[in-house]
């Protein structure tokens, strides 16, 4: 993932694609300044919550500052 | 910084959205409509609309659907009027959550969101209770298998990008 100033999103995309580096996806989003480590049961219910929010028809985007270790993530994702 | 798993988090969030292309389609149309209503129907002069259209094209949305969504936004075609809002709160474990909503009925949306927070052990907060913890950024994703990391980084920095995570 490449991060840019929001106003440069399009020009960076064009510059990359001019060099044959095709961009799979581009968006303006909110990036957390710091992450919060979430573990155990909390991680499980937190992911349930963010997934449920993301599923809601009225919700366009969900951003969070969670940091969940890869093993817990893998366990939840099955 | 917790860089070790940052990409995993992002990747997971991507996977969740990719798995729901159907829902995504409706959401893309809403985004185009709102962007066109806010900044006009010409993508050249409306960065948000341009990004929304590019995303819709990448998701294989037919050109006529895109055009119709733009016209609904500008008012050339009649359609539902969407409003935008951001809601904020804390999830289990103290994680901050920021939710961007596009809806024809914000009262309904906020009730749904509040219900989801209550059901899953979180708290819906007041405006700006968590938004200050986030920065608004442009994000570009490339397939790491297809390109050399150095090539991408060099081209990105040259074009004015700030950072790259793999």
gemmi code that builds the backbone of each chain (N, CA, C; Angstrom):
import gemmi

chains = {
    "A": [
        ("UNK", (0.830, -1.190, 0.000), (0.000, 0.000, 0.000), (0.870, 1.248, 0.000)),
        ("UNK", (0.549, 2.172, -0.892), (1.258, 3.443, -0.945), (0.352, 4.494, -0.333)),
        ("UNK", (0.942, 5.346, 0.499), (0.135, 6.375, 1.116), (0.568, 7.746, 0.613)),
        ("UNK", (-0.423, 8.582, 0.273), (-0.139, 9.902, -0.284), (-1.001, 10.961, 0.391)),
        ("UNK", (-0.619, 12.204, 0.135), (-1.512, 13.295, 0.473), (-2.803, 13.071, -0.339)),
        ("UNK", (-3.992, 13.304, 0.269), (-5.239, 13.011, -0.455), (-5.333, 13.719, -1.813)),
        ("UNK", (-4.764, 14.912, -1.910), (-4.869, 15.664, -3.161), (-3.974, 15.087, -4.260)),
        ("UNK", (-3.006, 14.250, -3.870), (-2.075, 13.694, -4.858), (-2.477, 12.306, -5.336)),
        ("UNK", (-3.574, 11.783, -4.793), (-3.958, 10.398, -5.107), (-3.978, 10.136, -6.613)),
        ("UNK", (-4.638, 11.015, -7.339), (-4.798, 10.767, -8.767), (-3.489, 10.927, -9.542)),
        ("UNK", (-2.702, 11.939, -9.197), (-1.459, 12.148, -9.951), (-0.454, 11.032, -9.674)),
        ("UNK", (-0.413, 10.523, -8.439), (0.482, 9.401, -8.137), (0.032, 8.166, -8.926)),
        ("UNK", (-1.268, 7.954, -8.980), (-1.796, 6.825, -9.736), (-1.387, 6.916, -11.207)),
        ("UNK", (-1.555, 8.110, -11.783), (-1.201, 8.281, -13.195), (0.282, 8.057, -13.432)),
        ("UNK", (1.112, 8.550, -12.490), (2.558, 8.390, -12.640), (2.945, 6.911, -12.598)),
        ("UNK", (2.317, 6.154, -11.702), (2.629, 4.721, -11.593), (2.183, 3.983, -12.853)),
        ("UNK", (0.985, 4.309, -13.318), (0.457, 3.576, -14.468), (1.201, 3.931, -15.749)),
        ("UNK", (1.740, 5.160, -15.809), (2.555, 5.552, -16.966), (3.798, 4.670, -17.043)),
        ("UNK", (4.226, 4.132, -15.900), (5.401, 3.256, -15.885), (5.007, 1.785, -15.931)),
        ("UNK", (3.754, 1.524, -16.226), (3.298, 0.145, -16.346), (2.998, -0.522, -15.013)),
        ("UNK", (2.989, 0.257, -13.940), (2.694, -0.309, -12.617), (1.198, -0.111, -12.351)),
        ("UNK", (0.406, -1.112, -12.689), (-1.037, -0.916, -12.599), (-1.518, -0.964, -11.145)),
        ("UNK", (-2.396, -0.036, -10.838), (-2.915, 0.113, -9.477), (-4.191, -0.711, -9.349)),
        ("UNK", (-4.222, -1.586, -8.360), (-5.384, -2.461, -8.195), (-6.556, -1.690, -7.607)),
        ("UNK", (-6.255, -0.783, -6.691), (-7.321, -0.038, -6.039), (-6.775, 1.265, -5.476)),
        ("UNK", (-7.571, 2.309, -5.542), (-7.159, 3.592, -4.987), (-8.325, 4.196, -4.241)),
        ("UNK", (-8.072, 4.762, -3.089), (-9.163, 5.395, -2.351), (-8.634, 6.431, -1.371)),
        ("UNK", (-9.542, 7.326, -0.982), (-9.242, 8.257, 0.093), (-9.767, 7.607, 1.369)),
        ("UNK", (-8.913, 7.497, 2.353), (-9.369, 6.849, 3.574), (-8.749, 7.476, 4.807)),
        ("UNK", (-9.099, 6.923, 5.945), (-8.582, 7.428, 7.208), (-7.574, 6.428, 7.771)),
        ("UNK", (-6.354, 6.883, 7.973), (-5.323, 6.008, 8.513), (-5.056, 6.384, 9.966)),
        ("UNK", (-5.068, 5.391, 10.871), (-4.840, 5.701, 12.285), (-3.404, 6.154, 12.546)),
        ("UNK", (-3.255, 7.113, 13.447), (-1.914, 7.574, 13.820), (-1.213, 6.546, 14.690)),
        ("UNK", (-1.983, 5.886, 15.522), (-1.434, 4.839, 16.388), (-2.380, 3.661, 16.424)),
        ("UNK", (-1.820, 2.485, 16.613), (-2.678, 1.309, 16.675), (-2.832, 0.822, 18.111)),
        ("UNK", (-3.969, 0.190, 18.362), (-4.251, -0.359, 19.685), (-4.246, -1.883, 19.573)),
        ("UNK", (-3.431, -2.519, 20.392), (-3.366, -3.971, 20.368), (-4.609, -4.557, 21.037)),
        ("UNK", (-5.315, -5.399, 20.311), (-6.515, -6.031, 20.854), (-6.317, -7.543, 20.806)),
        ("UNK", (-6.595, -8.193, 21.938), (-6.294, -9.624, 22.030), (-7.485, -10.450, 22.505)),
        ("UNK", (-7.348, -11.743, 22.341), (-8.288, -12.707, 22.915), (-9.721, -12.515, 22.467)),
        ("UNK", (-10.620, -12.604, 23.449), (-12.050, -12.507, 23.168), (-12.434, -11.161, 22.568)),
        ("UNK", (-11.737, -10.113, 23.065), (-12.016, -8.771, 22.557), (-11.777, -8.704, 21.050)),
        ("UNK", (-10.687, -9.341, 20.609), (-10.359, -9.325, 19.179), (-11.485, -9.969, 18.382)),
        ("UNK", (-11.993, -11.041, 18.908), (-13.067, -11.768, 18.257), (-14.323, -10.905, 18.105)),
        ("UNK", (-14.750, -10.288, 19.216), (-15.979, -9.487, 19.118), (-15.746, -8.199, 18.336)),
        ("UNK", (-14.528, -7.666, 18.405), (-14.232, -6.466, 17.632), (-14.362, -6.747, 16.134)),
        ("UNK", (-13.836, -7.876, 15.696), (-13.929, -8.223, 14.276), (-15.378, -8.488, 13.872)),
        ("UNK", (-16.138, -9.070, 14.782), (-17.574, -9.275, 14.510), (-18.256, -7.929, 14.300)),
        ("UNK", (-17.910, -6.977, 15.166), (-18.518, -5.646, 15.073), (-18.137, -4.948, 13.768)),
        ("UNK", (-16.840, -4.931, 13.441), (-16.430, -4.221, 12.218), (-16.997, -4.909, 10.969)),
        ("UNK", (-17.077, -6.224, 10.984), (-17.673, -6.932, 9.844), (-19.160, -6.598, 9.706)),
        ("UNK", (-19.855, -6.575, 10.846), (-21.292, -6.285, 10.820), (-21.540, -4.863, 10.324)),
        ("UNK", (-20.702, -3.921, 10.750), (-20.833, -2.542, 10.290), (-20.612, -2.472, 8.782)),
        ("UNK", (-19.583, -3.171, 8.332), (-19.237, -3.174, 6.920), (-20.360, -3.776, 6.067)),
        ("UNK", (-21.105, -4.691, 6.649), (-22.212, -5.347, 5.946), (-23.450, -4.467, 5.827)),
        ("UNK", (-23.534, -3.467, 6.670), (-24.714, -2.610, 6.666), (-24.783, -1.827, 5.349)),
        ("UNK", (-25.950, -1.847, 4.724), (-26.114, -1.197, 3.421), (-25.809, 0.298, 3.440)),
        ("UNK", (-26.057, 0.944, 4.558), (-25.872, 2.391, 4.635), (-24.420, 2.794, 4.897)),
        ("UNK", (-23.617, 1.828, 5.304), (-22.232, 2.134, 5.656), (-21.358, 2.054, 4.408)),
        ("UNK", (-20.626, 3.143, 4.108), (-19.767, 3.075, 2.932), (-18.371, 2.598, 3.306)),
        ("UNK", (-17.828, 3.096, 4.415), (-16.489, 2.651, 4.809), (-16.338, 2.580, 6.319)),
        ("UNK", (-15.563, 1.611, 6.757), (-15.267, 1.466, 8.183), (-13.762, 1.513, 8.374)),
        ("UNK", (-13.305, 2.354, 9.295), (-11.880, 2.416, 9.609), (-11.683, 2.163, 11.093)),
        ("UNK", (-10.596, 1.482, 11.420), (-10.329, 1.225, 12.821), (-8.823, 1.214, 13.063)),
        ("UNK", (-8.440, 1.412, 14.316), (-7.009, 1.440, 14.626), (-6.564, 0.169, 15.338)),
        ("UNK", (-7.316, -0.921, 15.163), (-6.929, -2.137, 15.870), (-5.666, -2.771, 15.296)),
        ("UNK", (-4.974, -3.444, 16.174), (-3.796, -4.204, 15.813), (-4.025, -5.585, 16.433)),
        ("UNK", (-4.248, -6.550, 15.589), (-4.527, -7.897, 16.092), (-3.448, -8.816, 15.546)),
        ("UNK", (-2.856, -9.626, 16.421), (-1.724, -10.401, 15.926), (-2.189, -11.435, 14.888)),
        ("UNK", (-1.291, -11.754, 13.936), (-1.660, -12.570, 12.784), (-2.290, -13.914, 13.151)),
        ("UNK", (-1.842, -14.507, 14.262), (-2.415, -15.816, 14.630), (-3.887, -15.705, 15.035)),
        ("UNK", (-4.178, -14.660, 15.813), (-5.574, -14.454, 16.196), (-6.428, -14.193, 14.962)),
        ("UNK", (-5.895, -13.357, 14.047), (-6.620, -13.067, 12.821), (-6.922, -14.337, 12.043)),
        ("UNK", (-5.896, -15.174, 11.933), (-6.037, -16.419, 11.166), (-7.072, -17.323, 11.831)),
        ("UNK", (-7.066, -17.357, 13.161), (-8.007, -18.193, 13.893), (-9.441, -17.729, 13.654)),
        ("UNK", (-9.640, -16.409, 13.665), (-10.976, -15.875, 13.466), (-11.450, -16.118, 12.034)),
        ("UNK", (-10.509, -15.934, 11.086), (-10.874, -16.084, 9.682), (-11.040, -17.554, 9.282)),
        ("UNK", (-10.571, -18.454, 10.153), (-10.694, -19.873, 9.884), (-9.862, -20.279, 8.692)),
    ],
    "B": [
        ("UNK", (6.300, 1.556, 16.319), (5.075, 1.394, 15.543), (4.791, -0.073, 15.262)),
        ("UNK", (3.552, -0.410, 15.264), (3.175, -1.812, 15.096), (3.142, -2.195, 13.624)),
        ("UNK", (4.271, -2.002, 12.982), (4.324, -2.205, 11.535), (4.220, -3.651, 11.107)),
        ("UNK", (4.550, -4.554, 12.018), (4.639, -5.949, 11.607), (3.356, -6.510, 11.030)),
        ("UNK", (2.236, -6.064, 11.575), (1.002, -6.690, 11.106), (0.053, -5.688, 10.464)),
        ("UNK", (0.567, -4.496, 10.206), (-0.288, -3.457, 9.648), (-0.894, -3.910, 8.321)),
        ("UNK", (-0.036, -4.474, 7.491), (-0.505, -4.904, 6.186), (-1.548, -6.005, 6.300)),
        ("UNK", (-1.349, -6.893, 7.257), (-2.322, -7.970, 7.479), (-3.690, -7.390, 7.812)),
        ("UNK", (-3.673, -6.370, 8.649), (-4.948, -5.761, 9.030), (-5.637, -5.210, 7.795)),
        ("UNK", (-4.838, -4.486, 6.995), (-5.409, -3.863, 5.807), (-5.914, -4.936, 4.858)),
        ("UNK", (-5.092, -5.970, 4.705), (-5.429, -7.038, 3.784), (-6.725, -7.704, 4.205)),
        ("UNK", (-6.861, -7.870, 5.514), (-8.086, -8.497, 5.996), (-9.282, -7.607, 5.708)),
        ("UNK", (-9.120, -6.333, 5.972), (-10.229, -5.417, 5.708), (-10.601, -5.445, 4.238)),
        ("UNK", (-9.575, -5.547, 3.363), (-9.824, -5.660, 1.929), (-10.603, -6.930, 1.636)),
        ("UNK", (-10.150, -8.026, 2.229), (-10.772, -9.321, 1.944), (-12.244, -9.295, 2.301)),
        ("UNK", (-12.541, -8.655, 3.424), (-13.935, -8.561, 3.847), (-14.756, -7.846, 2.790)),
        ("UNK", (-14.253, -6.710, 2.324), (-15.038, -5.951, 1.353), (-15.113, -6.678, 0.009)),
        ("UNK", (-14.020, -7.323, -0.398), (-14.021, -8.009, -1.691), (-15.029, -9.145, -1.720)),
        ("UNK", (-15.210, -9.774, -0.570), (-16.120, -10.911, -0.504), (-17.565, -10.464, -0.665)),
        ("UNK", (-17.783, -9.170, -0.586), (-19.160, -8.684, -0.646), (-19.361, -7.758, -1.827)),
        ("UNK", (-18.960, -8.215, -2.969), (-19.058, -7.407, -4.190), (-20.472, -6.891, -4.423)),
        ("UNK", (-21.440, -7.717, -4.115), (-22.830, -7.348, -4.348), (-23.205, -6.095, -3.585)),
        ("UNK", (-22.942, -6.118, -2.302), (-23.200, -4.961, -1.452), (-22.345, -3.798, -1.939)),
        ("UNK", (-21.111, -4.111, -2.295), (-20.160, -3.115, -2.774), (-20.734, -2.315, -3.945)),
        ("UNK", (-21.413, -2.990, -4.840), (-21.970, -2.363, -6.037), (-22.928, -1.239, -5.669)),
        ("UNK", (-23.854, -1.539, -4.771), (-24.793, -0.531, -4.289), (-24.039, 0.629, -3.669)),
        ("UNK", (-22.999, 0.286, -2.916), (-22.238, 1.322, -2.227), (-21.471, 2.190, -3.219)),
        ("UNK", (-20.958, 1.575, -4.278), (-20.238, 2.342, -5.303), (-21.162, 3.334, -5.985)),
        ("UNK", (-22.393, 2.876, -6.276), (-23.363, 3.749, -6.935), (-23.687, 4.939, -6.043)),
        ("UNK", (-23.888, 4.675, -4.755), (-24.169, 5.765, -3.810), (-23.022, 6.764, -3.791)),
        ("UNK", (-21.796, 6.229, -3.745), (-20.616, 7.100, -3.670), (-20.529, 8.008, -4.906)),
        ("UNK", (-20.794, 7.444, -6.091), (-20.762, 8.233, -7.325), (-21.824, 9.331, -7.271)),
        ("UNK", (-23.034, 8.954, -6.846), (-24.135, 9.908, -6.776), (-23.818, 11.068, -5.833)),
        ("UNK", (-23.310, 10.724, -4.662), (-22.995, 11.762, -3.678), (-21.848, 12.650, -4.164)),
        ("UNK", (-20.831, 12.023, -4.766), (-19.684, 12.788, -5.259), (-20.119, 13.755, -6.349)),
        ("UNK", (-20.998, 13.308, -7.243), (-21.465, 14.156, -8.342), (-22.336, 15.295, -7.816)),
        ("UNK", (-23.113, 14.998, -6.802), (-23.971, 16.026, -6.235), (-23.135, 17.119, -5.557)),
        ("UNK", (-22.069, 16.680, -4.901), (-21.241, 17.619, -4.147), (-20.344, 18.475, -5.023)),
        ("UNK", (-19.682, 17.817, -6.000), (-18.654, 18.544, -6.750), (-18.923, 18.658, -8.236)),
        ("UNK", (-20.138, 18.285, -8.674), (-20.472, 18.381, -10.086), (-20.181, 17.099, -10.844)),
        ("UNK", (-20.749, 17.004, -12.056), (-20.716, 15.765, -12.803), (-19.494, 15.541, -13.675)),
        ("UNK", (-18.534, 16.492, -13.646), (-17.346, 16.333, -14.482), (-16.181, 15.767, -13.664)),
        ("UNK", (-15.793, 14.521, -13.956), (-14.744, 13.877, -13.157), (-13.411, 14.628, -13.201)),
        ("UNK", (-13.174, 15.386, -14.288), (-11.897, 16.109, -14.402), (-11.761, 17.165, -13.307)),
        ("UNK", (-12.893, 17.762, -12.936), (-12.829, 18.813, -11.934), (-13.318, 18.346, -10.570)),
        ("UNK", (-13.503, 17.054, -10.424), (-14.070, 16.520, -9.188), (-13.316, 15.245, -8.804)),
        ("UNK", (-12.325, 15.438, -7.946), (-11.414, 14.333, -7.609), (-12.145, 13.159, -6.979)),
        ("UNK", (-13.113, 13.484, -6.145), (-13.833, 12.407, -5.467), (-14.628, 11.564, -6.464)),
        ("UNK", (-15.266, 12.264, -7.408), (-16.040, 11.554, -8.423), (-15.124, 10.693, -9.295)),
        ("UNK", (-13.965, 11.256, -9.628), (-13.001, 10.521, -10.458), (-12.589, 9.223, -9.768)),
        ("UNK", (-12.270, 9.325, -8.480), (-11.882, 8.123, -7.718), (-13.052, 7.130, -7.657)),
        ("UNK", (-14.256, 7.659, -7.434), (-15.432, 6.778, -7.333), (-15.668, 6.039, -8.645)),
        ("UNK", (-15.495, 6.748, -9.762), (-15.711, 6.121, -11.079), (-14.628, 5.087, -11.363)),
        ("UNK", (-13.390, 5.425, -11.028), (-12.294, 4.469, -11.239), (-12.536, 3.192, -10.431)),
        ("UNK", (-12.985, 3.362, -9.202), (-13.266, 2.197, -8.358), (-14.388, 1.348, -8.958)),
        ("UNK", (-15.432, 2.027, -9.451), (-16.568, 1.308, -10.031), (-16.142, 0.551, -11.293)),
        ("UNK", (-15.288, 1.193, -12.103), (-14.796, 0.532, -13.314), (-13.955, -0.680, -12.967)),
        ("UNK", (-13.122, -0.519, -11.951), (-12.282, -1.639, -11.513), (-13.148, -2.790, -11.021)),
        ("UNK", (-14.333, -2.465, -10.487), (-15.260, -3.486, -10.026), (-16.185, -3.973, -11.134)),
        ("UNK", (-15.849, -3.607, -12.385), (-16.609, -4.032, -13.574), (-18.043, -3.537, -13.613)),
        ("UNK", (-18.263, -2.336, -13.108), (-19.605, -1.789, -13.222), (-19.809, -1.274, -14.650)),
        ("UNK", (-20.943, -1.615, -15.275), (-21.191, -1.158, -16.641), (-21.219, 0.367, -16.731)),
        ("UNK", (-20.708, 0.901, -17.873), (-20.592, 2.345, -18.048), (-21.937, 3.051, -17.905)),
        ("UNK", (-23.011, 2.397, -18.376), (-24.317, 3.070, -18.296), (-24.803, 3.225, -16.859)),
        ("UNK", (-24.456, 2.271, -16.013), (-24.824, 2.399, -14.594), (-24.075, 3.566, -13.958)),
        ("UNK", (-22.800, 3.700, -14.343), (-21.992, 4.798, -13.821), (-22.601, 6.131, -14.248)),
        ("UNK", (-22.933, 6.205, -15.544), (-23.496, 7.438, -16.081), (-24.809, 7.808, -15.391)),
        ("UNK", (-25.641, 6.801, -15.182), (-26.921, 7.036, -14.527), (-26.725, 7.550, -13.092)),
        ("UNK", (-25.742, 6.956, -12.403), (-25.471, 7.386, -11.026), (-24.997, 8.839, -10.998)),
        ("UNK", (-24.172, 9.227, -11.983), (-23.696, 10.612, -12.062), (-24.883, 11.544, -12.282)),
        ("UNK", (-25.750, 11.165, -13.215), (-26.902, 12.030, -13.543), (-27.872, 12.162, -12.374)),
        ("UNK", (-27.987, 11.104, -11.592), (-28.835, 11.205, -10.403), (-28.236, 12.187, -9.410)),
        ("UNK", (-26.915, 12.199, -9.366), (-26.231, 13.111, -8.457), (-26.388, 14.561, -8.864)),
        ("UNK", (-26.264, 14.818, -10.173), (-26.339, 16.197, -10.639), (-27.777, 16.679, -10.736)),
        ("UNK", (-28.730, 15.744, -10.651), (-30.128, 16.129, -10.707), (-30.729, 16.001, -12.095)),
        ("UNK", (-29.921, 15.585, -13.101), (-30.453, 15.389, -14.452), (-31.468, 14.256, -14.483)),
        ("UNK", (-31.245, 13.283, -13.618), (-32.217, 12.207, -13.462), (-32.744, 12.265, -12.033)),
        ("UNK", (-34.007, 11.903, -11.885), (-34.548, 11.898, -10.540), (-34.069, 10.688, -9.760)),
        ("UNK", (-33.857, 10.881, -8.506), (-33.419, 9.749, -7.704), (-33.517, 10.074, -6.236)),
        ("UNK", (-33.100, 9.102, -5.448), (-33.111, 9.268, -4.003), (-32.043, 10.291, -3.611)),
        ("UNK", (-32.341, 11.129, -2.649), (-31.330, 12.065, -2.162), (-30.585, 11.440, -0.981)),
        ("UNK", (-29.279, 11.319, -1.147), (-28.474, 10.726, -0.089), (-27.814, 11.788, 0.769)),
        ("UNK", (-27.717, 11.475, 2.040), (-26.974, 12.338, 2.954), (-25.756, 11.580, 3.451)),
        ("UNK", (-24.770, 12.354, 3.898), (-23.558, 11.736, 4.404), (-23.367, 12.050, 5.863)),
        ("UNK", (-22.757, 11.124, 6.576), (-22.424, 11.392, 7.972), (-21.282, 10.481, 8.393)),
        ("UNK", (-20.580, 10.892, 9.420), (-19.547, 10.037, 9.996), (-19.926, 9.759, 11.442)),
        ("UNK", (-19.862, 8.487, 11.825), (-20.122, 8.128, 13.216), (-18.861, 7.528, 13.815)),
        ("UNK", (-18.725, 7.686, 15.106), (-17.496, 7.280, 15.766), (-17.789, 6.533, 17.048)),
        ("UNK", (-16.913, 5.632, 17.383), (-17.120, 4.947, 18.639), (-15.945, 4.058, 19.001)),
        ("UNK", (-16.115, 3.342, 20.094), (-15.096, 2.411, 20.553), (-15.633, 0.989, 20.498)),
        ("UNK", (-14.785, 0.095, 20.021), (-15.154, -1.309, 19.982), (-14.575, -2.036, 21.177)),
        ("UNK", (-14.834, -3.343, 21.275), (-14.251, -4.138, 22.357), (-12.728, -4.009, 22.339)),
        ("UNK", (-12.106, -3.952, 23.510), (-10.657, -3.833, 23.573), (-10.160, -2.412, 23.389)),
        ("UNK", (-11.086, -1.462, 23.279), (-10.693, -0.062, 23.203), (-10.264, 0.437, 21.839)),
        ("UNK", (-10.549, -0.322, 20.778), (-10.187, 0.130, 19.436), (-11.146, 1.228, 18.980)),
        ("UNK", (-10.578, 2.254, 18.358), (-11.399, 3.338, 17.828), (-11.959, 2.926, 16.472)),
        ("UNK", (-13.224, 3.275, 16.231), (-13.867, 2.907, 14.971), (-14.519, 4.150, 14.358)),
        ("UNK", (-14.255, 4.323, 13.064), (-14.788, 5.464, 12.330), (-15.657, 4.904, 11.206)),
        ("UNK", (-16.897, 5.368, 11.126), (-17.823, 4.796, 10.147), (-18.350, 5.897, 9.239)),
        ("UNK", (-18.126, 5.748, 7.946), (-18.660, 6.719, 6.995), (-19.942, 6.167, 6.398)),
        ("UNK", (-20.977, 6.986, 6.469), (-22.306, 6.544, 6.069), (-22.831, 7.396, 4.919)),
        ("UNK", (-23.438, 6.746, 3.946), (-24.181, 7.437, 2.896), (-25.566, 6.822, 2.904)),
        ("UNK", (-26.571, 7.637, 3.182), (-27.888, 7.054, 3.421), (-29.001, 8.009, 3.008)),
        ("UNK", (-30.176, 7.441, 2.686), (-31.334, 8.282, 2.416), (-32.139, 8.528, 3.694)),
        ("UNK", (-31.674, 7.941, 4.783), (-32.361, 8.134, 6.051), (-31.365, 7.939, 7.205)),
        ("UNK", (-30.748, 9.039, 7.617), (-29.691, 8.938, 8.633), (-30.224, 8.461, 9.981)),
        ("UNK", (-31.498, 8.770, 10.280), (-32.059, 8.297, 11.546), (-32.059, 6.774, 11.606)),
        ("UNK", (-32.432, 6.170, 10.469), (-32.425, 4.709, 10.403), (-30.989, 4.191, 10.540)),
        ("UNK", (-30.059, 4.833, 9.801), (-28.671, 4.362, 9.807), (-28.072, 4.386, 11.200)),
        ("UNK", (-28.268, 5.500, 11.905), (-27.635, 5.617, 13.214), (-28.250, 4.622, 14.197)),
        ("UNK", (-29.546, 4.334, 14.044), (-30.180, 3.334, 14.908), (-29.578, 1.955, 14.654)),
        ("UNK", (-29.360, 1.636, 13.370), (-28.740, 0.347, 13.026), (-27.334, 0.244, 13.601)),
        ("UNK", (-26.573, 1.319, 13.442), (-25.186, 1.315, 13.905), (-25.124, 1.196, 15.427)),
        ("UNK", (-25.990, 1.965, 16.088), (-26.023, 1.899, 17.551), (-26.340, 0.476, 18.025)),
        ("UNK", (-27.282, -0.148, 17.342), (-27.664, -1.521, 17.681), (-26.469, -2.472, 17.536)),
        ("UNK", (-25.707, -2.323, 16.451), (-24.551, -3.197, 16.231), (-23.483, -2.995, 17.301)),
        ("UNK", (-23.281, -1.736, 17.697), (-22.304, -1.461, 18.754), (-22.745, -2.124, 20.061)),
        ("UNK", (-24.018, -1.931, 20.420), (-24.527, -2.485, 21.676), (-24.431, -4.010, 21.672)),
        ("UNK", (-24.813, -4.600, 20.536), (-24.839, -6.062, 20.442), (-23.440, -6.664, 20.565)),
        ("UNK", (-22.430, -5.933, 20.069), (-21.088, -6.514, 20.025), (-20.126, -5.932, 21.067)),
        ("UNK", (-20.670, -5.277, 22.065), (-19.827, -4.819, 23.160), (-19.016, -3.575, 22.880)),
        ("UNK", (-19.575, -2.658, 22.091), (-18.890, -1.392, 21.854), (-19.738, -0.227, 22.293)),
        ("UNK", (-19.219, 0.979, 22.086), (-19.947, 2.193, 22.440), (-19.894, 3.196, 21.314)),
        ("UNK", (-21.054, 3.669, 20.898), (-21.084, 4.732, 19.910), (-20.776, 6.046, 20.636)),
        ("UNK", (-19.798, 6.800, 20.130), (-19.368, 8.010, 20.825), (-19.911, 9.283, 20.192)),
        ("UNK", (-19.423, 10.409, 20.698), (-19.851, 11.707, 20.194), (-18.918, 12.148, 19.052)),
        ("UNK", (-19.378, 13.135, 18.230), (-18.522, 13.592, 17.124), (-17.137, 14.027, 17.612)),
        ("UNK", (-16.163, 13.633, 16.880), (-14.745, 13.896, 17.145), (-14.192, 13.204, 18.394)),
        ("UNK", (-14.914, 12.222, 18.914), (-14.347, 11.484, 20.038), (-13.190, 10.596, 19.588)),
        ("UNK", (-13.212, 10.130, 18.335), (-12.080, 9.332, 17.853), (-11.479, 9.839, 16.533)),
        ("UNK", (-12.196, 10.719, 15.838), (-11.740, 11.152, 14.509), (-10.346, 11.774, 14.545)),
        ("UNK", (-10.013, 12.428, 15.637), (-8.709, 13.087, 15.751), (-7.555, 12.088, 15.752)),
        ("UNK", (-7.851, 10.834, 15.964), (-6.788, 9.822, 15.977), (-6.440, 9.328, 14.574)),
        ("UNK", (-7.160, 9.836, 13.576), (-6.938, 9.374, 12.200), (-6.507, 10.531, 11.306)),
        ("UNK", (-5.728, 10.201, 10.259), (-5.380, 11.175, 9.233), (-6.036, 10.787, 7.923)),
        ("UNK", (-6.520, 11.799, 7.224), (-7.106, 11.549, 5.910), (-5.983, 11.388, 4.889)),
        ("UNK", (-5.957, 10.251, 4.218), (-4.862, 9.951, 3.301), (-5.372, 9.344, 2.005)),
        ("UNK", (-4.572, 9.513, 0.956), (-4.819, 8.762, -0.270), (-4.123, 7.417, -0.156)),
        ("UNK", (-4.784, 6.357, -0.582), (-4.190, 5.028, -0.476), (-4.264, 4.326, -1.820)),
        ("UNK", (-3.135, 3.766, -2.241), (-3.095, 3.024, -3.498), (-2.597, 1.618, -3.224)),
        ("UNK", (-3.254, 0.649, -3.826), (-2.863, -0.745, -3.628), (-2.363, -1.343, -4.935)),
        ("UNK", (-1.207, -1.999, -4.857), (-0.676, -2.698, -6.025), (-0.418, -4.146, -5.665)),
        ("UNK", (-0.450, -4.977, -6.682), (-0.209, -6.397, -6.486), (1.289, -6.640, -6.272)),
        ("UNK", (1.636, -7.031, -5.044), (3.051, -7.185, -4.680), (3.727, -8.325, -5.453)),
        ("UNK", (2.945, -9.254, -5.965), (3.523, -10.383, -6.695), (3.956, -9.976, -8.095)),
        ("UNK", (3.307, -8.955, -8.616), (3.523, -8.604, -10.020), (4.691, -7.657, -10.250)),
        ("UNK", (4.998, -6.844, -9.224), (5.999, -5.807, -9.462), (7.129, -5.881, -8.452)),
        ("UNK", (8.287, -5.313, -8.831), (9.421, -5.212, -7.923), (9.151, -4.086, -6.924)),
        ("UNK", (9.367, -4.400, -5.655), (9.118, -3.410, -4.615), (9.883, -2.099, -4.868)),
        ("UNK", (11.157, -2.238, -5.262), (11.984, -1.044, -5.485), (11.443, -0.168, -6.605)),
        ("UNK", (10.976, -0.801, -7.679), (10.430, -0.047, -8.808), (9.228, 0.780, -8.370)),
        ("UNK", (8.350, 0.114, -7.613), (7.121, 0.782, -7.175), (7.459, 1.932, -6.229)),
        ("UNK", (8.340, 1.638, -5.268), (8.704, 2.661, -4.287), (9.324, 3.877, -4.971)),
        ("UNK", (10.232, 3.620, -5.900), (10.913, 4.718, -6.590), (9.900, 5.575, -7.359)),
        ("UNK", (9.036, 4.916, -8.130), (8.044, 5.645, -8.920), (7.085, 6.419, -8.020)),
        ("UNK", (6.701, 5.807, -6.894), (5.745, 6.438, -5.988), (6.353, 7.685, -5.347)),
        ("UNK", (7.596, 7.556, -4.880), (8.236, 8.696, -4.218), (8.471, 9.833, -5.204)),
        ("UNK", (8.867, 9.458, -6.404), (9.090, 10.454, -7.452), (7.811, 11.251, -7.723)),
        ("UNK", (6.664, 10.568, -7.632), (5.377, 11.213, -7.916), (4.843, 11.969, -6.702)),
        ("UNK", (5.568, 11.916, -5.585), (5.164, 12.707, -4.426), (4.501, 11.925, -3.309)),
        ("UNK", (4.500, 10.589, -3.399), (3.921, 9.791, -2.323), (4.822, 9.850, -1.094)),
        ("UNK", (4.238, 9.545, 0.081), (4.984, 9.699, 1.327), (5.563, 8.403, 1.866)),
        ("UNK", (4.862, 7.313, 1.609), (5.174, 6.124, 2.374), (4.683, 4.890, 1.638)),
        ("UNK", (5.336, 3.760, 1.910), (4.837, 2.522, 1.334), (4.925, 1.413, 2.383)),
        ("UNK", (3.879, 0.615, 2.488), (3.854, -0.527, 3.402), (3.687, -1.793, 2.577)),
        ("UNK", (4.442, -2.835, 2.934), (4.267, -4.080, 2.181), (3.774, -5.180, 3.107)),
    ],
}
model = gemmi.Model(1)
for chain_id, residues in chains.items():
    chain = gemmi.Chain(chain_id)
    for i, (resn, *xyz) in enumerate(residues, 1):
        res = gemmi.Residue()
        res.name, res.seqid = resn, gemmi.SeqId(i, " ")
        for name, pos in zip(("N", "CA", "C"), xyz):
            atom = gemmi.Atom()
            atom.name, atom.element = name, gemmi.Element(name[0])
            atom.pos, atom.b_iso = gemmi.Position(*pos), 0.0
            res.add_atom(atom)
        chain.add_residue(res)
    model.add_chain(chain)
structure = gemmi.Structure()
structure.add_model(model)
structure.setup_entities()
